[in-house]
Amino acid sequence: MKICVPSSGKGGLDDLVGQHFGRVPTYTIKDTETNEIGTIENKSEHMGGVGLPPELLSQAGVNVMLCGGLGNKAVQQFEQFGIEVYVGAKGTVGEAIMAWEAGNLPKATRENACQSHEHHHHH
């Protein structure tokens, strides 16, 4: 299984969780079978590239996304690609993964989407 965490810098377990998943520079990915840590540069349309993050991460084989928070539309996009989303990730990427492994991050739902996330647009 591949777990992805938006990263605020160059990625890796010691990087901080990026709080706006669509605009982070990198995504850190942990393969739970091999314990390998990798990163993907965010080349989505949010960053002047092509495609949306859920699509890019799906192509990379990601199964689970750990975020601080995200909007309803983003949750739906991840669901379309078969990626489970969990919210409440904070601290370092490594801490977020440990919190998820311990069962401490709630699964994103339409009810908790946007709760802890500031948006500057209307839904």
N, CA, C and O atoms as a Tinker XYZ file with bonds, in Angstrom:
   492  protein
     1  N      0.838000   -1.175000    0.000000    73     2
     2  CA     0.000000    0.000000    0.000000    64     1     3
     3  C      0.890000    1.248000    0.000000    63     2     4     5
     4  O      1.948000    1.271000    0.630000    81     3
     5  N      0.446000    2.272000   -0.711000    73     3     6
     6  CA     1.205000    3.519000   -0.743000    64     5     7
     7  C      0.412000    4.627000   -0.058000    63     6     8     9
     8  O     -0.738000    4.903000   -0.401000    81     7
     9  N      1.068000    5.254000    0.928000    73     7    10
    10  CA     0.469000    6.341000    1.700000    64     9    11
    11  C      1.136000    7.641000    1.278000    63    10    12    13
    12  O      2.363000    7.716000    1.209000    81    11
    13  N      0.343000    8.656000    0.999000    73    11    14
    14  CA     0.874000    9.930000    0.526000    64    13    15
    15  C      0.552000   11.041000    1.523000    63    14    16    17
    16  O     -0.544000   11.104000    2.081000    81    15
    17  N      1.540000   11.915000    1.730000    73    15    18
    18  CA     1.348000   13.073000    2.606000    64    17    19
    19  C      1.846000   14.319000    1.867000    63    18    20    21
    20  O      2.990000   14.339000    1.413000    81    19
    21  N      1.008000   15.366000    1.736000    73    19    22
    22  CA     1.480000   16.604000    1.126000    64    21    23
    23  C      2.576000   17.211000    1.996000    63    22    24    25
    24  O      2.430000   17.304000    3.215000    81    23
    25  N      3.667000   17.621000    1.369000    73    23    26
    26  CA     4.835000   18.083000    2.118000    64    25    27
    27  C      5.132000   19.537000    1.804000    63    26    28    29
    28  O      5.035000   19.969000    0.655000    81    27
    29  N      5.499000   20.297000    2.845000    73    27    30
    30  CA     5.670000   21.740000    2.664000    64    29    31
    31  C      7.023000   22.122000    2.065000    63    30    32    33
    32  O      7.221000   23.269000    1.666000    81    31
    33  N      7.944000   21.178000    2.000000    73    31    34
    34  CA     9.269000   21.461000    1.438000    64    33    35
    35  C      9.661000   20.425000    0.408000    63    34    36    37
    36  O      8.913000   20.146000   -0.529000    81    35
    37  N     10.853000   19.852000    0.592000    73    35    38
    38  CA    11.371000   18.884000   -0.379000    64    37    39
    39  C     10.865000   17.466000   -0.151000    63    38    40    41
    40  O     11.182000   16.559000   -0.921000    81    39
    41  N     10.072000   17.270000    0.913000    73    39    42
    42  CA     9.515000   15.950000    1.173000    64    41    43
    43  C     10.395000   15.135000    2.097000    63    42    44    45
    44  O     11.486000   15.560000    2.476000    81    43
    45  N      9.905000   13.952000    2.456000    73    43    46
    46  CA    10.604000   13.080000    3.388000    64    45    47
    47  C      9.903000   13.070000    4.738000    63    46    48    49
    48  O      9.038000   13.905000    5.004000    81    47
    49  N     10.281000   12.122000    5.589000    73    47    50
    50  CA     9.593000   11.927000    6.874000    64    49    51
    51  C      9.751000   13.102000    7.828000    63    50    52    53
    52  O      8.889000   13.318000    8.679000    81    51
    53  N     10.844000   13.872000    7.705000    73    51    54
    54  CA    11.080000   14.985000    8.622000    64    53    55
    55  C     10.491000   16.297000    8.122000    63    54    56    57
    56  O     10.516000   17.297000    8.839000    81    55
    57  N      9.960000   16.306000    6.894000    73    55    58
    58  CA     9.346000   17.523000    6.358000    64    57    59
    59  C      8.005000   17.738000    7.061000    63    58    60    61
    60  O      7.418000   16.792000    7.586000    81    59
    61  N      7.527000   18.966000    7.071000    73    59    62
    62  CA     6.230000   19.265000    7.677000    64    61    63
    63  C      5.095000   18.953000    6.722000    63    62    64    65
    64  O      5.245000   19.053000    5.505000    81    63
    65  N      3.958000   18.572000    7.286000    73    63    66
    66  CA     2.761000   18.327000    6.480000    64    65    67
    67  C      2.339000   19.651000    5.854000    63    66    68    69
    68  O      2.169000   20.643000    6.563000    81    67
    69  N      2.171000   19.676000    4.545000    73    67    70
    70  CA     1.706000   20.876000    3.854000    64    69    71
    71  C      0.208000   21.031000    4.066000    63    70    72    73
    72  O     -0.543000   20.070000    3.895000    81    71
    73  N     -0.235000   22.223000    4.435000    73    71    74
    74  CA    -1.641000   22.403000    4.792000    64    73    75
    75  C     -2.566000   22.689000    3.606000    63    74    76    77
    76  O     -3.786000   22.665000    3.771000    81    75
    77  N     -2.029000   22.955000    2.432000    73    75    78
    78  CA    -2.896000   23.115000    1.256000    64    77    79
    79  C     -2.441000   22.108000    0.218000    63    78    80    81
    80  O     -1.538000   22.377000   -0.574000    81    79
    81  N     -3.085000   20.931000    0.232000    73    79    82
    82  CA    -2.553000   19.792000   -0.503000    64    81    83
    83  C     -2.360000   20.061000   -1.996000    63    82    84    85
    84  O     -1.462000   19.484000   -2.609000    81    83
    85  N     -3.186000   20.927000   -2.592000    73    83    86
    86  CA    -3.064000   21.179000   -4.030000    64    85    87
    87  C     -1.894000   22.072000   -4.399000    63    86    88    89
    88  O     -1.454000   22.078000   -5.549000    81    87
    89  N     -1.385000   22.829000   -3.428000    73    87    90
    90  CA    -0.334000   23.805000   -3.716000    64    89    91
    91  C      1.010000   23.481000   -3.065000    63    90    92    93
    92  O      1.926000   24.302000   -3.108000    81    91
    93  N      1.141000   22.305000   -2.469000    73    91    94
    94  CA     2.434000   21.946000   -1.866000    64    93    95
    95  C      3.448000   21.656000   -2.971000    63    94    96    97
    96  O      3.066000   21.244000   -4.067000    81    95
    97  N      4.750000   21.868000   -2.692000    73    95    98
    98  CA     5.758000   21.601000   -3.722000    64    97    99
    99  C      5.980000   20.112000   -3.981000    63    98   100   101
   100  O      6.320000   19.715000   -5.096000    81    99
   101  N      5.786000   19.288000   -2.943000    73    99   102
   102  CA     6.041000   17.854000   -3.096000    64   101   103
   103  C      5.023000   17.032000   -2.315000    63   102   104   105
   104  O      4.339000   17.528000   -1.420000    81   103
   105  N      4.950000   15.768000   -2.685000    73   103   106
   106  CA     4.172000   14.775000   -1.948000    64   105   107
   107  C      5.147000   13.688000   -1.530000    63   106   108   109
   108  O      5.901000   13.175000   -2.357000    81   107
   109  N      5.136000   13.334000   -0.250000    73   107   110
   110  CA     5.962000   12.244000    0.238000    64   109   111
   111  C      5.121000   10.972000    0.221000    63   110   112   113
   112  O      3.971000   10.973000    0.659000    81   111
   113  N      5.701000    9.890000   -0.287000    73   111   114
   114  CA     4.972000    8.629000   -0.394000    64   113   115
   115  C      5.742000    7.530000    0.326000    63   114   116   117
   116  O      6.930000    7.319000    0.083000    81   115
   117  N      5.037000    6.832000    1.222000    73   115   118
   118  CA     5.630000    5.684000    1.916000    64   117   119
   119  C      4.981000    4.417000    1.388000    63   118   120   121
   120  O      3.756000    4.295000    1.366000    81   119
   121  N      5.816000    3.474000    0.961000    73   119   122
   122  CA     5.340000    2.159000    0.552000    64   121   123
   123  C      5.360000    1.281000    1.804000    63   122   124   125
   124  O      6.432000    0.983000    2.332000    81   123
   125  N      4.191000    0.868000    2.280000    73   123   126
   126  CA     4.127000    0.130000    3.546000    64   125   127
   127  C      4.692000   -1.277000    3.418000    63   126   128   129
   128  O      5.030000   -1.892000    4.430000    81   127
   129  N      4.804000   -1.805000    2.197000    73   127   130
   130  CA     5.342000   -3.153000    2.038000    64   129   131
   131  C      6.868000   -3.155000    2.070000    63   130   132   133
   132  O      7.478000   -4.077000    2.612000    81   131
   133  N      7.483000   -2.126000    1.492000    73   131   134
   134  CA     8.950000   -2.090000    1.420000    64   133   135
   135  C      9.546000   -1.084000    2.400000    63   134   136   137
   136  O     10.759000   -1.059000    2.608000    81   135
   137  N      8.674000   -0.239000    3.013000    73   135   138
   138  CA     9.102000    0.869000    3.880000    64   137   139
   139  C      9.931000    1.909000    3.139000    63   138   140   141
   140  O     10.605000    2.730000    3.762000    81   139
   141  N      9.884000    1.874000    1.810000    73   139   142
   142  CA    10.602000    2.886000    1.025000    64   141   143
   143  C      9.855000    4.205000    1.092000    63   142   144   145
   144  O      8.625000    4.246000    1.099000    81   143
   145  N     10.631000    5.286000    1.142000    73   143   146
   146  CA    10.069000    6.635000    1.139000    64   145   147
   147  C     10.473000    7.289000   -0.175000    63   146   148   149
   148  O     11.649000    7.304000   -0.538000    81   147
   149  N      9.494000    7.825000   -0.877000    73   147   150
   150  CA     9.782000    8.524000   -2.125000    64   149   151
   151  C      9.056000    9.854000   -2.146000    63   150   152   153
   152  O      8.216000   10.128000   -1.289000    81   151
   153  N      9.380000   10.675000   -3.123000    73   151   154
   154  CA     8.673000   11.948000   -3.267000    64   153   155
   155  C      8.261000   12.128000   -4.715000    63   154   156   157
   156  O      8.892000   11.609000   -5.636000    81   155
   157  N      7.189000   12.876000   -4.887000    73   155   158
   158  CA     6.711000   13.258000   -6.212000    64   157   159
   159  C      6.599000   14.773000   -6.209000    63   158   160   161
   160  O      6.031000   15.367000   -5.292000    81   159
   161  N      7.140000   15.378000   -7.231000    73   159   162
   162  CA     7.009000   16.828000   -7.370000    64   161   163
   163  C      5.577000   17.139000   -7.800000    63   162   164   165
   164  O      5.006000   16.430000   -8.628000    81   163
   165  N      4.999000   18.198000   -7.237000    73   163   166
   166  CA     3.641000   18.591000   -7.606000    64   165   167
   167  C      3.689000   19.336000   -8.939000    63   166   168   169
   168  O      4.084000   20.500000   -9.003000    81   167
   169  N      3.286000   18.652000   -9.983000    73   167   170
   170  CA     3.266000   19.277000  -11.307000    64   169   171
   171  C      1.827000   19.420000  -11.798000    63   170   172   173
   172  O      1.559000   19.357000  -12.998000    81   171
   173  N      0.904000   19.612000  -10.851000    73   171   174
   174  CA    -0.506000   19.732000  -11.213000    64   173   175
   175  C     -0.792000   21.124000  -11.772000    63   174   176   177
   176  O      0.073000   22.000000  -11.767000    81   175
   177  N     -2.006000   21.308000  -12.247000    73   175   178
   178  CA    -2.387000   22.609000  -12.810000    64   177   179
   179  C     -2.344000   23.714000  -11.765000    63   178   180   181
   180  O     -2.213000   24.887000  -12.114000    81   179
   181  N     -2.453000   23.351000  -10.467000    73   179   182
   182  CA    -2.323000   24.361000   -9.410000    64   181   183
   183  C     -0.935000   24.998000   -9.440000    63   182   184   185
   184  O     -0.757000   26.146000   -9.034000    81   183
   185  N      0.047000   24.235000   -9.929000    73   183   186
   186  CA     1.433000   24.700000   -9.933000    64   185   187
   187  C      1.911000   25.009000  -11.354000    63   186   188   189
   188  O      3.114000   25.029000  -11.615000    81   187
   189  N      0.977000   25.246000  -12.263000    73   187   190
   190  CA     1.337000   25.605000  -13.635000    64   189   191
   191  C      1.543000   24.410000  -14.558000    63   190   192   193
   192  O      1.977000   24.564000  -15.699000    81   191
   193  N      1.230000   23.217000  -14.056000    73   191   194
   194  CA     1.394000   22.015000  -14.870000    64   193   195
   195  C      0.063000   21.536000  -15.410000    63   194   196   197
   196  O     -0.814000   22.333000  -15.746000    81   195
   197  N     -0.076000   20.219000  -15.489000    73   195   198
   198  CA    -1.262000   19.616000  -16.083000    64   197   199
   199  C     -1.884000   18.630000  -15.103000    63   198   200   201
   200  O     -1.173000   17.954000  -14.360000    81   199
   201  N     -3.219000   18.547000  -15.102000    73   199   202
   202  CA    -3.904000   17.559000  -14.274000    64   201   203
   203  C     -4.106000   18.032000  -12.849000    63   202   204   205
   204  O     -3.606000   19.083000  -12.449000    81   203
   205  N     -4.845000   17.241000  -12.093000    73   203   206
   206  CA    -5.132000   17.543000  -10.698000    64   205   207
   207  C     -4.379000   16.557000   -9.809000    63   206   208   209
   208  O     -4.111000   15.430000  -10.226000    81   207
   209  N     -4.035000   16.971000   -8.583000    73   207   210
   210  CA    -3.279000   16.077000   -7.697000    64   209   211
   211  C     -3.855000   14.661000   -7.558000    63   210   212   213
   212  O     -3.083000   13.703000   -7.589000    81   211
   213  N     -5.189000   14.482000   -7.403000    73   211   214
   214  CA    -5.682000   13.101000   -7.263000    64   213   215
   215  C     -5.309000   12.217000   -8.458000    63   214   216   217
   216  O     -4.997000   11.037000   -8.300000    81   215
   217  N     -5.348000   12.810000   -9.650000    73   215   218
   218  CA    -5.018000   12.063000  -10.862000    64   217   219
   219  C     -3.530000   11.700000  -10.882000    63   218   220   221
   220  O     -3.168000   10.563000  -11.183000    81   219
   221  N     -2.671000   12.673000  -10.559000    73   219   222
   222  CA    -1.230000   12.431000  -10.547000    64   221   223
   223  C     -0.869000   11.365000   -9.519000    63   222   224   225
   224  O     -0.054000   10.484000   -9.791000    81   223
   225  N     -1.479000   11.448000   -8.335000    73   223   226
   226  CA    -1.165000   10.502000   -7.269000    64   225   227
   227  C     -1.709000    9.114000   -7.577000    63   226   228   229
   228  O     -1.109000    8.107000   -7.200000    81   227
   229  N     -2.842000    9.065000   -8.259000    73   227   230
   230  CA    -3.401000    7.784000   -8.679000    64   229   231
   231  C     -2.436000    7.095000   -9.651000    63   230   232   233
   232  O     -2.216000    5.887000   -9.565000    81   231
   233  N     -1.867000    7.873000  -10.570000    73   231   234
   234  CA    -0.908000    7.319000  -11.532000    64   233   235
   235  C      0.341000    6.791000  -10.833000    63   234   236   237
   236  O      1.015000    5.900000  -11.349000    81   235
   237  N      0.651000    7.347000   -9.649000    73   235   238
   238  CA     1.823000    6.909000   -8.885000    64   237   239
   239  C      1.489000    5.704000   -7.996000    63   238   240   241
   240  O      2.357000    5.197000   -7.286000    81   239
   241  N      0.236000    5.249000   -8.035000    73   239   242
   242  CA    -0.148000    4.070000   -7.271000    64   241   243
   243  C     -0.529000    4.336000   -5.825000    63   242   244   245
   244  O     -0.545000    3.418000   -5.005000    81   243
   245  N     -0.838000    5.595000   -5.509000    73   243   246
   246  CA    -1.194000    5.960000   -4.132000    64   245   247
   247  C     -2.562000    5.376000   -3.770000    63   246   248   249
   248  O     -3.501000    5.435000   -4.564000    81   247
   249  N     -2.667000    4.803000   -2.544000    73   247   250
   250  CA    -3.922000    4.231000   -2.051000    64   249   251
   251  C     -4.572000    5.093000   -0.978000    63   250   252   253
   252  O     -5.796000    5.109000   -0.845000    81   251
   253  N     -3.739000    5.821000   -0.201000    73   251   254
   254  CA    -4.219000    6.591000    0.939000    64   253   255
   255  C     -3.561000    7.961000    0.939000    63   254   256   257
   256  O     -2.355000    8.076000    0.723000    81   255
   257  N     -4.350000    8.999000    1.180000    73   255   258
   258  CA    -3.854000   10.372000    1.257000    64   257   259
   259  C     -4.123000   10.888000    2.662000    63   258   260   261
   260  O     -5.254000   10.807000    3.143000    81   259
   261  N     -3.093000   11.420000    3.329000    73   259   262
   262  CA    -3.243000   12.001000    4.664000    64   261   263
   263  C     -3.095000   13.508000    4.543000    63   262   264   265
   264  O     -2.044000   13.992000    4.124000    81   263
   265  N     -4.135000   14.260000    4.904000    73   263   266
   266  CA    -4.133000   15.720000    4.758000    64   265   267
   267  C     -4.457000   16.392000    6.078000    63   266   268   269
   268  O     -4.990000   15.769000    6.996000    81   267
   269  N     -4.126000   17.680000    6.160000    73   267   270
   270  CA    -4.583000   18.475000    7.287000    64   269   271
   271  C     -6.084000   18.641000    7.181000    63   270   272   273
   272  O     -6.815000   18.415000    8.146000    81   271
   273  N     -6.531000   19.028000    6.027000    73   271   274
   274  CA    -7.948000   19.208000    5.735000    64   273   275
   275  C     -8.091000   19.499000    4.261000    63   274   276   277
   276  O     -7.114000   19.867000    3.610000    81   275
   277  N     -9.277000   19.344000    3.722000    73   275   278
   278  CA    -9.497000   19.643000    2.314000    64   277   279
   279  C    -10.983000   19.793000    2.073000    63   278   280   281
   280  O    -11.808000   19.414000    2.905000    81   279
   281  N    -11.304000   20.344000    0.937000    73   279   282
   282  CA   -12.702000   20.612000    0.620000    64   281   283
   283  C    -13.426000   19.396000    0.074000    63   282   284   285
   284  O    -12.816000   18.392000   -0.294000    81   283
   285  N    -14.740000   19.516000    0.033000    73   283   286
   286  CA   -15.613000   18.454000   -0.467000    64   285   287
   287  C    -15.259000   17.998000   -1.869000    63   286   288   289
   288  O    -15.215000   16.800000   -2.148000    81   287
   289  N    -15.005000   18.954000   -2.748000    73   287   290
   290  CA   -14.712000   18.637000   -4.148000    64   289   291
   291  C    -13.454000   17.766000   -4.236000    63   290   292   293
   292  O    -13.406000   16.806000   -5.005000    81   291
   293  N    -12.445000   18.111000   -3.446000    73   291   294
   294  CA   -11.205000   17.342000   -3.457000    64   293   295
   295  C    -11.445000   15.919000   -2.948000    63   294   296   297
   296  O    -10.916000   14.959000   -3.508000    81   295
   297  N    -12.247000   15.785000   -1.881000    73   295   298
   298  CA   -12.565000   14.455000   -1.354000    64   297   299
   299  C    -13.216000   13.619000   -2.461000    63   298   300   301
   300  O    -12.864000   12.455000   -2.655000    81   299
   301  N    -14.157000   14.213000   -3.178000    73   299   302
   302  CA   -14.844000   13.498000   -4.256000    64   301   303
   303  C    -13.876000   13.100000   -5.362000    63   302   304   305
   304  O    -13.977000   12.002000   -5.909000    81   303
   305  N    -12.923000   13.998000   -5.701000    73   303   306
   306  CA   -11.952000   13.675000   -6.744000    64   305   307
   307  C    -11.084000   12.495000   -6.337000    63   306   308   309
   308  O    -10.837000   11.596000   -7.140000    81   307
   309  N    -10.620000   12.496000   -5.090000    73   307   310
   310  CA    -9.812000   11.363000   -4.620000    64   309   311
   311  C    -10.627000   10.077000   -4.664000    63   310   312   313
   312  O    -10.116000    9.035000   -5.076000    81   311
   313  N    -11.898000   10.139000   -4.242000    73   311   314
   314  CA   -12.760000    8.956000   -4.253000    64   313   315
   315  C    -12.918000    8.404000   -5.667000    63   314   316   317
   316  O    -12.952000    7.190000   -5.862000    81   315
   317  N    -13.014000    9.303000   -6.658000    73   315   318
   318  CA   -13.150000    8.862000   -8.051000    64   317   319
   319  C    -11.946000    8.033000   -8.495000    63   318   320   321
   320  O    -12.076000    7.145000   -9.338000    81   319
   321  N    -10.780000    8.322000   -7.930000    73   319   322
   322  CA    -9.568000    7.591000   -8.291000    64   321   323
   323  C     -9.281000    6.447000   -7.319000    63   322   324   325
   324  O     -8.229000    5.812000   -7.391000    81   323
   325  N    -10.231000    6.188000   -6.406000    73   323   326
   326  CA   -10.074000    5.070000   -5.487000    64   325   327
   327  C     -9.061000    5.302000   -4.384000    63   326   328   329
   328  O     -8.524000    4.351000   -3.817000    81   327
   329  N     -8.796000    6.581000   -4.076000    73   327   330
   330  CA    -7.834000    6.910000   -3.023000    64   329   331
   331  C     -8.608000    7.305000   -1.770000    63   330   332   333
   332  O     -9.456000    8.197000   -1.810000    81   331
   333  N     -8.307000    6.628000   -0.643000    73   331   334
   334  CA    -8.945000    6.967000    0.624000    64   333   335
   335  C     -8.251000    8.184000    1.218000    63   334   336   337
   336  O     -7.024000    8.281000    1.190000    81   335
   337  N     -9.035000    9.111000    1.754000    73   335   338
   338  CA    -8.476000   10.339000    2.316000    64   337   339
   339  C     -8.755000   10.389000    3.816000    63   338   340   341
   340  O     -9.869000   10.117000    4.266000    81   339
   341  N     -7.725000   10.742000    4.578000    73   339   342
   342  CA    -7.845000   10.924000    6.021000    64   341   343
   343  C     -7.414000   12.348000    6.343000    63   342   344   345
   344  O     -6.481000   12.872000    5.735000    81   343
   345  N     -8.099000   12.974000    7.304000    73   343   346
   346  CA    -7.821000   14.370000    7.651000    64   345   347
   347  C     -7.265000   14.476000    9.066000    63   346   348   349
   348  O     -7.313000   13.520000    9.841000    81   347
   349  N     -6.738000   15.650000    9.386000    73   347   350
   350  CA    -6.200000   15.894000   10.712000    64   349   351
   351  C     -4.696000   15.682000   10.798000    63   350   352   353
   352  O     -4.124000   15.746000   11.886000    81   351
   353  N     -4.046000   15.428000    9.658000    73   351   354
   354  CA    -2.594000   15.225000    9.660000    64   353   355
   355  C     -1.906000   16.538000   10.019000    63   354   356   357
   356  O     -2.250000   17.597000    9.494000    81   355
   357  N     -0.913000   16.451000   10.935000    73   355   358
   358  CA    -0.156000   17.644000   11.299000    64   357   359
   359  C      1.213000   17.229000   11.800000    63   358   360   361
   360  O      1.497000   16.046000   11.990000    81   359
   361  N      2.059000   18.237000   12.009000    73   359   362
   362  CA     3.426000   17.943000   12.440000    64   361   363
   363  C      4.270000   17.530000   11.256000    63   362   364   365
   364  O      4.136000   18.083000   10.164000    81   363
   365  N      5.141000   16.556000   11.470000    73   363   366
   366  CA     5.980000   16.084000   10.364000    64   365   367
   367  C      5.245000   14.997000    9.587000    63   366   368   369
   368  O      4.257000   14.430000   10.053000    81   367
   369  N      5.751000   14.729000    8.406000    73   367   370
   370  CA     5.190000   13.666000    7.576000    64   369   371
   371  C      5.237000   12.338000    8.347000    63   370   372   373
   372  O      4.267000   11.580000    8.344000    81   371
   373  N      6.364000   12.067000    9.003000    73   371   374
   374  CA     6.502000   10.838000    9.779000    64   373   375
   375  C      5.476000   10.742000   10.898000    63   374   376   377
   376  O      4.905000    9.677000   11.136000    81   375
   377  N      5.241000   11.869000   11.593000    73   375   378
   378  CA     4.244000   11.891000   12.671000    64   377   379
   379  C      2.842000   11.647000   12.124000    63   378   380   381
   380  O      2.040000   10.953000   12.750000    81   379
   381  N      2.549000   12.213000   10.966000    73   379   382
   382  CA     1.233000   12.021000   10.351000    64   381   383
   383  C      1.018000   10.552000    9.984000    63   382   384   385
   384  O     -0.065000   10.007000   10.196000    81   383
   385  N      2.048000    9.919000    9.436000    73   383   386
   386  CA     1.932000    8.503000    9.069000    64   385   387
   387  C      1.745000    7.646000   10.321000    63   386   388   389
   388  O      0.940000    6.715000   10.324000    81   387
   389  N      2.489000    7.962000   11.382000    73   387   390
   390  CA     2.335000    7.204000   12.638000    64   389   391
   391  C      0.933000    7.393000   13.222000    63   390   392   393
   392  O      0.344000    6.442000   13.736000    81   391
   393  N      0.402000    8.604000   13.146000    73   391   394
   394  CA    -0.953000    8.872000   13.655000    64   393   395
   395  C     -1.976000    8.050000   12.879000    63   394   396   397
   396  O     -2.913000    7.507000   13.463000    81   395
   397  N     -1.794000    7.960000   11.552000    73   395   398
   398  CA    -2.714000    7.177000   10.721000    64   397   399
   399  C     -2.590000    5.689000   11.054000    63   398   400   401
   400  O     -3.594000    4.991000   11.192000    81   399
   401  N     -1.357000    5.215000   11.182000    73   399   402
   402  CA    -1.134000    3.800000   11.493000    64   401   403
   403  C     -1.741000    3.431000   12.845000    63   402   404   405
   404  O     -2.173000    2.296000   13.046000    81   403
   405  N     -1.773000    4.398000   13.778000    73   403   406
   406  CA    -2.346000    4.173000   15.103000    64   405   407
   407  C     -3.869000    4.331000   15.112000    63   406   408   409
   408  O     -4.511000    4.133000   16.144000    81   407
   409  N     -4.443000    4.689000   13.958000    73   407   410
   410  CA    -5.894000    4.849000   13.869000    64   409   411
   411  C     -6.398000    6.171000   14.407000    63   410   412   413
   412  O     -7.570000    6.291000   14.764000    81   411
   413  N     -5.510000    7.180000   14.470000    73   411   414
   414  CA    -5.886000    8.462000   15.070000    64   413   415
   415  C     -6.338000    9.529000   14.073000    63   414   416   417
   416  O     -6.663000   10.642000   14.486000    81   415
   417  N     -6.369000    9.227000   12.786000    73   415   418
   418  CA    -6.832000   10.219000   11.806000    64   417   419
   419  C     -8.183000    9.769000   11.255000    63   418   420   421
   420  O     -8.314000    8.639000   10.784000    81   419
   421  N     -9.191000   10.648000   11.311000    73   419   422
   422  CA   -10.507000   10.269000   10.787000    64   421   423
   423  C    -10.525000   10.262000    9.266000    63   422   424   425
   424  O     -9.840000   11.052000    8.615000    81   423
   425  N    -11.321000    9.356000    8.715000    73   423   426
   426  CA   -11.505000    9.304000    7.269000    64   425   427
   427  C    -12.275000   10.552000    6.831000    63   426   428   429
   428  O    -13.223000   10.967000    7.498000    81   427
   429  N    -11.870000   11.137000    5.725000    73   427   430
   430  CA   -12.558000   12.329000    5.212000    64   429   431
   431  C    -13.959000   11.949000    4.752000    63   430   432   433
   432  O    -14.159000   10.954000    4.056000    81   431
   433  N    -14.918000   12.766000    5.160000    73   431   434
   434  CA   -16.302000   12.573000    4.727000    64   433   435
   435  C    -16.830000   13.924000    4.274000    63   434   436   437
   436  O    -16.175000   14.951000    4.457000    81   435
   437  N    -17.995000   13.918000    3.693000    73   435   438
   438  CA   -18.582000   15.199000    3.295000    64   437   439
   439  C    -18.867000   16.046000    4.535000    63   438   440   441
   440  O    -18.893000   17.274000    4.457000    81   439
   441  N    -19.080000   15.393000    5.673000    73   439   442
   442  CA   -19.381000   16.118000    6.907000    64   441   443
   443  C    -18.149000   16.818000    7.476000    63   442   444   445
   444  O    -18.254000   17.951000    7.946000    81   443
   445  N    -16.971000   16.163000    7.445000    73   443   446
   446  CA   -15.811000   16.799000    8.067000    64   445   447
   447  C    -14.910000   17.515000    7.073000    63   446   448   449
   448  O    -13.912000   18.114000    7.474000    81   447
   449  N    -15.237000   17.468000    5.794000    73   447   450
   450  CA   -14.459000   18.224000    4.816000    64   449   451
   451  C    -14.618000   19.711000    5.131000    63   450   452   453
   452  O    -15.711000   20.167000    5.466000    81   451
   453  N    -13.560000   20.434000    5.024000    73   451   454
   454  CA   -13.555000   21.880000    5.228000    64   453   455
   455  C    -13.595000   22.320000    6.680000    63   454   456   457
   456  O    -13.371000   23.501000    6.947000    81   455
   457  N    -13.866000   21.448000    7.622000    73   455   458
   458  CA   -14.008000   21.872000    9.015000    64   457   459
   459  C    -12.777000   22.604000    9.523000    63   458   460   461
   460  O    -12.888000   23.689000   10.094000    81   459
   461  N    -11.610000   22.018000    9.318000    73   459   462
   462  CA   -10.410000   22.634000    9.879000    64   461   463
   463  C     -9.588000   23.301000    8.784000    63   462   464   465
   464  O     -8.378000   23.481000    8.924000    81   463
   465  N    -10.250000   23.663000    7.699000    73   463   466
   466  CA    -9.517000   24.202000    6.557000    64   465   467
   467  C    -10.144000   25.520000    6.141000    63   466   468   469
   468  O    -11.357000   25.604000    5.950000    81   467
   469  N     -9.331000   26.537000    6.004000    73   467   470
   470  CA    -9.848000   27.840000    5.615000    64   469   471
   471  C     -9.938000   27.942000    4.106000    63   470   472   473
   472  O     -8.957000   27.694000    3.405000    81   471
   473  N    -11.075000   28.296000    3.613000    73   471   474
   474  CA   -11.226000   28.487000    2.162000    64   473   475
   475  C    -11.636000   29.915000    1.879000    63   474   476   477
   476  O    -12.366000   30.540000    2.648000    81   475
   477  N    -11.158000   30.407000    0.778000    73   475   478
   478  CA   -11.468000   31.785000    0.391000    64   477   479
   479  C    -12.377000   31.812000   -0.824000    63   478   480   481
   480  O    -12.362000   32.767000   -1.600000    81   479
   481  N    -13.160000   30.770000   -0.984000    73   479   482
   482  CA   -14.120000   30.732000   -2.086000    64   481   483
   483  C    -15.411000   30.119000   -1.577000    63   482   484   485
   484  O    -15.454000   29.567000   -0.477000    81   483
   485  N    -16.456000   30.216000   -2.373000    73   483   486
   486  CA   -17.766000   29.712000   -1.961000    64   485   487
   487  C    -17.975000   28.315000   -2.459000    63   486   488   489
   488  O    -17.472000   27.936000   -3.517000    81   487
   489  N    -18.731000   27.532000   -1.686000    73   487   490
   490  CA   -19.050000   26.137000   -2.085000    64   489   491
   491  C    -20.426000   26.090000   -2.657000    63   490   492
   492  O    -20.894000   25.023000   -3.054000    81   491
